[in-house]
Amino acid sequence: MQISNETIQILKNFAAVNSNILIRKGKTLSTISTAKTIFAKATVAEDFPVEVAVYDLNSLLALLTLMENQDVEFGEKSLTISKNNGKFEYFYSNANVIVAAPDKSIEIDNHFQFQLSAEDVNMIMKAANITAAPTISVTAKDGTVVLTIGDKKNDTANTYKKTIGASDESFECHMSVDNFKIVPDAYTVTVSKKKLFHFQHATKALEYFIAMEPDSVV
């Protein structure tokens, strides 16, 4: 089997969420942050034949990206990565010592929904870096919904704001910038009364569930 570049990029993103991962049999990859504030899930082209527990995903990614067009073979206790008569053997971890994502789906309500383009997502990331802001907020007030990157505890802090829609409801939803660890691209974003933001990729089977801050009002 060869691991596609698209799957490698998803795994790199998942490694930023959690360095542990449990790759289950099949085509679904998922991860969860150690604080349980980010849950990510993707359907990929590869059909993994066995369950693989990885304690340090970055070390495995270093091997998978060492050379192009490497062959990966999954054994019972280890995988081998080979090319040109050279071969690495990478042993699986004990599944009991890693933080694995639950093997389930999350059902959410559609309280409010909006679109983010790839340009929007990149701007959010840049604005958060430039302003050193800790919070991404989605606030509905007086019929207008605004996305803000700023510090909700400091009215004089530098901010970035963008109007993203209209709503008859009033809500104030906050997310830590530290939890905004998505692949930069276009998404449909759903605000849920379960105090979750759901990011569904525009074209791929890739989604993120990100917890709101406790003081959010939905």
ZADREN-740897 format. One line per 10 residues: number of its first residue (from 1); for each residue x negated, y, z of N, C-alpha, C. Coordinates in steps of 0.001 Angstrom, whole numbers, padded with zeros to 6 digits. Layout:
BEGIN
NUM	X:Y:Z:X:Y:Z:X:Y:Z | ...
//
This chain:
BEGIN
1	-000845:-001197:000000:000000:000000:000000:-000878:001243:000000 | -000442:002259:-000724:-001086:003569:-000652:-000120:004549:000000 | -000639:005379:000878:000184:006362:001580:000198:007643:000759 | 001379:008123:000390:001509:009302:-000456:001058:010558:000266 | 000683:011553:-000507:000272:012833:000068:001432:013489:000823 | 002650:013312:000321:003817:013890:000993:003983:013293:002390 | 003791:011984:002504:003893:011338:003818:002748:011765:004726 | 001569:011936:004170:000417:012419:004949:000728:013799:005530 | 001329:014674:004724:001647:016020:005198:002690:015983:006315 | 003659:015090:006214:004655:014939:007280:003984:014439:008551
11	003098:013457:008414:002394:012927:009582:001503:013995:010227 | 000883:014848:009425:000073:015940:009980:000950:016893:010792 | 002133:017184:010264:003067:018043:010997:003523:017368:012286 | 003820:016083:012211:004264:015346:013402:003155:015286:014454 | 001902:015237:014005:000781:015216:014951:000707:016509:015746 | 001186:017618:015158:001219:018892:015883:002320:018890:016945 | 003334:018072:016747:004418:017932:017726:003989:017024:018869 | 003344:015895:018516:002895:014916:019501:001793:014072:018870 | 000686:013924:019545:-000420:013125:019004:-000113:011633:019038 | 000887:011217:019827:001366:009826:019822:002430:009656:018745
21	002521:008445:018185:003655:008127:017316:003869:006624:017300 | 005134:006238:017244:005505:004847:017041:006133:004763:015661 | 005414:004130:014731:005929:003942:013377:006690:002621:013368 | 007990:002693:013209:008810:001488:013212:008888:000889:011809 | 009283:-000370:011733:009460:-001028:010432:010496:-000258:009620 | 010211:-000102:008324:011147:000594:007455:010597:001893:006915 | 011481:002777:006510:011095:004004:005817:011275:005269:006655 | 011603:005114:007927:011872:006275:008776:010713:006544:009722 | 010263:007803:009739:009262:008262:010698:009934:009240:011646 | 009577:009169:012917:010146:010119:013876:009142:010383:014987
31	009304:011542:015622:008430:011908:016736:009205:012796:017694 | 008700:012889:018912:009299:013748:019922:008189:014358:020752 | 008319:015617:021105:007286:016269:021915:007322:015700:023331 | 006210:015804:024021:006134:015248:025378:007123:015937:026319 | 007442:017199:026047:008419:017930:026867:009859:017672:026434 | 010041:016857:025388:011366:016509:024853:012115:017724:024299 | 011368:018719:023831:012003:019922:023278:012048:019923:021756 | 011322:019014:021118:011314:018905:019656:011489:017444:019285 | 012460:017166:018415:012648:015831:017870:012659:015972:016358 | 011789:015240:015670:011682:015339:014217:011840:013969:013585
41	012437:013962:012408:012742:012688:011746:012639:012866:010243 | 012069:011874:009556:011909:011953:008103:012067:010571:007485 | 012633:010526:006296:012659:009309:005492:011606:009454:004410 | 010713:008473:004307:009584:008565:003394:009656:007465:002330 | 008776:007550:001340:008787:006583:000237:008275:005215:000664 | 007333:005205:001606:006718:003953:002019:007667:003119:002884 | 007576:001814:002745:008349:000885:003567:007361:000163:004487 | 007257:000641:005723:006265:000086:006637:006693:-001319:007078 | 005790:-002302:006940:006181:-003706:007164:006189:-004139:008625 | 005486:-003391:009495:005396:-003772:010908:005496:-002517:011772
51	005706:-002727:013058:005709:-001612:014002:004274:-001263:014366 | 003971:000036:014314:002607:000500:014570:002646:001577:015654 | 001996:001319:016776:001877:002309:017848:000524:003000:017720 | 000548:004320:017625:-000673:005102:017438:-000797:006094:018582 | -001890:006015:019326:-002103:006927:020450:-002658:008266:019984 | -003569:008241:019013:-004199:009469:018500:-003959:009540:016999 | -002851:010154:016617:-002473:010215:015204:-003502:010970:014373 | -004126:011985:014946:-005119:012747:014184:-006310:011887:013774 | -006704:010940:014626:-007822:010066:014269:-007436:009147:013116 | -006197:008664:013123:-005738:007841:012001:-005648:008665:010726
61	-005155:009898:010829:-005063:010764:009655:-006437:011067:009074 | -007441:011184:009933:-008804:011422:009451:-009264:010270:008562 | -008900:009061:008909:-009265:007899:008091:-008431:007844:006814 | -007147:008140:006927:-006266:008064:005765:-006593:009109:004714 | -007239:010193:005122:-007570:011269:004173:-009064:011322:003848 | -009804:010311:004278:-011249:010304:004043:-011576:010244:002557 | -010832:009429:001821:-011016:009288:000375:-009648:009205:-000289 | -009587:009495:-001577:-008339:009409:-002317:-008074:007964:-002732 | -006790:007667:-002886:-006352:006365:-003421:-006884:005183:-002616 | -006850:005301:-001310:-007264:004193:-000462:-006119:003187:-000329
71	-006459:001925:-000177:-005465:000882:000050:-005314:000657:001545 | -004076:000634:002013:-003798:000419:003427:-003022:-000881:003573 | -003549:-001767:004408:-002890:-003050:004653:-002572:-003158:006137 | -001308:-003463:006443:-000849:-003534:007821:-000854:-004974:008310 | -001649:-005228:009339:-001674:-006538:009956:-000868:-006564:011236 | -000970:-007659:011973:-000200:-007808:013199:-000731:-006914:014315 | -002051:-006767:014420:-002659:-006008:015507:-003440:-004788:015032 | -003685:-004688:013742:-004479:-003579:013211:-004143:-003354:011751 | -004559:-002210:011243:-004440:-001946:009810:-005832:-001768:009235 | -005961:-002031:007959:-007244:-001842:007284:-007074:-000813:006174
81	-008068:000038:006049:-008099:001074:005013:-009328:000804:004165 | -009138:000508:002892:-010262:000047:002078:-010333:000746:000726 | -011579:000838:000233:-011850:001349:-001110:-013305:001037:-001447 | -013522:000637:-002694:-014880:000371:-003197:-015653:-000605:-002305 | -014989:-001680:-001907:-015593:-002741:-001092:-015933:-002305:000332 | -015570:-001072:000710:-015744:-000626:002095:-014406:-000673:002817 | -014444:-000938:004120:-013183:-001130:004835:-013276:-000634:006270 | -012294:000158:006680:-012112:000539:008076:-011034:-000360:008676 | -011211:-000727:009943:-010155:-001423:010677:-009736:-000538:011842 | -008438:-000286:011936:-007885:000597:012963:-006897:-000206:013789
91	-007177:-000361:015090:-006338:-001177:015956:-005183:-000367:016530 | -004026:-001004:016604:-002838:-000356:017149:-002973:-000186:018659 | -002275:000801:019183:-002224:001015:020626:-001114:000167:021244 | -001091:000134:022555:000014:-000498:023279:001204:000462:023251 | 002339:-000005:022787:003516:000860:022670:003956:001421:024016 | 003557:000779:025111:003982:001222:026444:003247:002475:026921 | 002156:002843:026258:001362:003980:026735:001574:005238:025899 | 002472:005184:024928:002707:006356:024088:004110:006907:024333 | 004286:008178:023977:005610:008818:024048:006250:008655:022675 | 007207:007734:022586:007827:007415:021299:009197:008072:021191
101	009536:008502:019988:010864:009081:019746:011923:007996:019869 | 013101:008337:020362:014181:007337:020446:014644:006912:019061 | 015043:005668:018954:015510:005136:017675:017016:005375:017554 | 017366:006646:017378:018783:006997:017295:018941:008322:016568 | 020182:008626:016217:020507:009906:015598:021099:010835:016646 | 021039:012127:016380:021614:013123:017283:022798:013778:016583 | 023946:013734:017206:025144:014364:016643:025271:015781:017198 | 025509:016728:016310:025654:018120:016738:026890:018746:016093 | 027370:019817:016702:028472:020588:016141:027895:021727:015303 | 028712:022260:014417:028287:023379:013577:028916:024664:014108
111	028264:025258:015107:028783:026504:015685:028508:027689:014764 | 027322:027715:014192:026959:028742:013211:025846:028167:012337 | 025885:028495:011068:024903:027942:010141:024365:029040:009222 | 023066:028955:008936:022457:029930:008028:021319:029272:007257 | 020869:029975:006230:019804:029457:005369:018504:030209:005620 | 017410:029467:005611:016076:030058:005629:015324:029590:004389 | 014825:030544:003608:013994:030189:002463:012577:029875:002945 | 011773:029305:002064:010377:029048:002420:009674:030360:002765 | 010048:031434:002062:009469:032754:002350:009872:033224:003746 | 011130:032975:004118:011595:033352:005454:010794:032628:006538
121	010609:031326:006362:009893:030527:007362:008450:031003:007493 | 007825:031272:006365:006452:031786:006415:006390:033157:007096 | 007385:033983:006855:007421:035297:007489:007597:035169:008999 | 008449:034249:009440:008635:034019:010875:007312:033625:011512 | 006596:032712:010864:005317:032254:011407:004299:033387:011451 | 004254:034194:010389:003317:035315:010341:003695:036377:011375 | 004998:036675:011480:005457:037697:012420:005168:037279:013856 | 005367:035996:014154:005083:035509:015506:003606:035642:015826 | 002771:035395:014831:001319:035509:015031:000890:036968:015187 | 001438:037841:014348:001046:039258:014374:001509:039943:015655
131	002736:039668:016072:003295:040331:017257:002923:039641:018561 | 002380:038409:018444:002095:037579:019633:003362:037378:020456 | 004502:037320:019768:005797:037196:020441:006028:035759:020897 | 006647:035580:022054:006878:034231:022562:008205:033606:022150 | 009126:034414:021578:010497:033941:021407:011053:034230:020022 | 011785:033242:019486:012601:033429:018286:014050:033404:018741 | 014794:034439:018422:016183:034542:018880:017133:034654:017693 | 018304:034046:017840:019405:034224:016892:020577:034758:017703 | 020960:036002:017391:021951:036695:018215:023104:037203:017360 | 024319:036915:017810:025519:037417:017134:026180:038460:018023
141	026348:039669:017457:026950:040759:018215:027616:041722:017243 | 028835:042117:017564:029580:043074:016737:029682:042613:015288 | 029852:041303:015086:030070:040757:013752:028821:040451:012952 | 027640:040843:013442:026390:040647:012704:025482:039670:013436 | 024864:038768:012674:023930:037802:013246:022515:038193:012832 | 021644:038338:013818:020271:038798:013578:019279:037784:014128 | 018262:037506:013339:017136:036689:013799:016027:037631:014233 | 015508:037424:015438:014486:038303:016004:013295:037498:016484 | 012104:037959:016151:010879:037432:016752:010382:038509:017690 | 010369:038206:018987:009991:039225:019967:009863:038635:021358
151	009964:039512:022330:009893:039117:023733:011182:039567:024401 | 012068:038623:024690:013381:038985:025234:013305:039624:026617 | 012141:039523:027265:011956:040105:028589:011306:041484:028550 | 010987:041949:027323:010286:043231:027185:010900:044020:026040 | 011683:045040:026349:012377:045836:025339:011429:046680:024487 | 010198:046893:024945:009260:047725:024189:008231:046897:023431 | 008389:045572:023429:007436:044708:022719:007645:044821:021210 | 006584:044587:020447:006681:044579:018991:007603:043450:018533 | 008448:043739:017541:009423:042754:017087:009527:042733:015570 | 010085:041622:015075:010492:041503:013664:011951:041078:013670
161	012793:041751:012862:014208:041416:012821:014679:041249:011384 | 015638:040325:011211:016231:040104:009893:017700:039719:010076 | 018598:040405:009376:020011:040050:009398:020209:038791:008575 | 020868:037777:009177:020982:036485:008496:022423:036065:008246 | 023401:036877:008665:024775:036494:008411:025763:037293:009233 | 027007:036801:009221:028086:037452:009963:028849:036398:010750 | 029394:036819:011893:030163:035888:012717:031112:036668:013622 | 032307:036095:013821:033254:036690:014765:032918:036307:016201 | 032044:035315:016355:031640:034852:017681:030533:035754:018240 | 030305:035621:019533:029153:036264:020165:028295:035180:020810
171	027022:035186:020501:026106:034227:021119:024688:034790:021109 | 023862:034224:021960:022481:034671:022097:021620:033431:022354 | 020951:032979:021304:020217:031710:021341:018720:031961:021178 | 017935:031360:022061:016496:031598:022073:015719:030284:021928 | 014612:030368:021213:013716:029237:021022:012284:029705:021279 | 011517:028885:021962:010110:029219:022158:009360:029133:020838 | 008538:030128:020553:007703:030099:019344:006835:028843:019325 | 006417:028390:020502:005577:027190:020585:006280:025944:020060 | 007610:025978:020013:008366:024822:019512:008691:024920:018026 | 008333:026029:017397:008631:026211:015970:007536:025528:015138
181	007561:024206:015139:006517:023412:014482:007114:022622:013330 | 007605:023335:012344:008232:022697:011189:007326:022841:009970 | 007513:021952:009005:006823:022093:007725:007338:023359:007054 | 006476:024308:006689:006948:025564:006081:007647:025319:004748 | 008950:025516:004717:009742:025293:003513:011149:025834:003759 | 012070:025551:002840:013438:026034:002949:014289:025068:003776 | 015168:025627:004627:016002:024812:005506:017403:025390:005643 | 018348:024504:005924:019643:024898:006461:019546:024752:007972 | 019871:025828:008691:019729:025825:010146:021114:025879:010782 | 021348:024953:011698:022620:024912:012411:022395:025238:013883
191	023195:026151:014385:023188:026490:015811:024265:025639:016474 | 023879:024829:017437:024815:023909:018083:025127:024338:019510 | 026365:024101:019928:026753:024379:021311:026041:023457:022292 | 025394:022412:021787:024598:021538:022643:023247:022171:022991 | 023114:023458:022668:021887:024217:022892:020717:023614:022116 | 021008:023352:020829:020006:022853:019903:020046:023656:018611 | 018870:023862:018023:018767:024325:016641:018462:023093:015788 | 019223:022904:014708:018968:021790:013785:018468:022364:012464 | 017281:021947:012061:016692:022371:010790:016738:021190:009821 | 017503:021337:008745:017594:020300:007712:016891:020808:006453
201	015854:020091:006029:015108:020495:004840:016033:020577:003631 | 015774:021538:002762:016662:021800:001622:016703:020660:000621 | 015592:019948:000435:015543:018917:-000614:015066:017553:-000125 | 014477:017480:001051:013919:016215:001538:014700:015715:002756 | 014568:014432:003016:015188:013833:004200:014280:014074:005400 | 014185:015345:005775:013329:015788:006876:014140:016739:007744 | 014196:016463:009042:014986:017302:009935:014312:017425:011292 | 014634:018547:011938:014108:018849:013274:015262:019270:014178 | 015223:018803:015409:016126:019260:016453:015253:019953:017499 | 015476:021250:017698:014642:022033:018606:015517:022608:019716
211	015111:022367:020957:015897:022799:022102:015843:024314:022259 | 016986:024876:022650:017041:026301:022993:016468:026514:024391 | 016098:027735:024673:015679:028102:026015:016877:028012:026966 | 016660:027697:028242:017779:027496:029185:018707:028687:029334 | 018195:029926:029121:019044:031097:029304:019868:031442:028054 | 019843:030601:027053:020641:030835:025847:022126:030736:026159 | 022921:031546:025464:024369:031538:025637:024989:031268:024265 | 025629:030100:024135:026191:029700:022834:027711:029709:022915
//
